[in-house]
Amino acid sequence: MFWGIVFFTLGNILAFFQFNAQFIWPWFKDKPLLTNAIFAIPMGMCFWYAVKHIVGETGLLWTSKLVGFGVSNVIFALLAYLFMKESMFTYKTMTCMLLAGAILMIQFSWPNPN
């Protein structure tokens, strides 16, 4: 499970920059092909290995989907704040973050049905 989370974390960091570099650094604004060339392959590899490790550990695709969802929300919130100064401390966003945290806790604490 540890390596799956590490790869989901790296993949989501790369995904954040692939989609949002255009807003962070003006140089990337009109370079979608270059941005995708830089970030897409390593991002895809990270997600591939993340799913491989999570499914290998749990035997369930759903666990990889839900762990990936929870990790992506945490990473996005941190990077949106650090690079765009967008606070996650609104009622709506904090509610979503709590729900994402609950999803992660359920995946980590409940036994697998297999």
Order of alpha helices (4+ residues) and beta strands (2+ residues): alpha-alpha-alpha-alpha
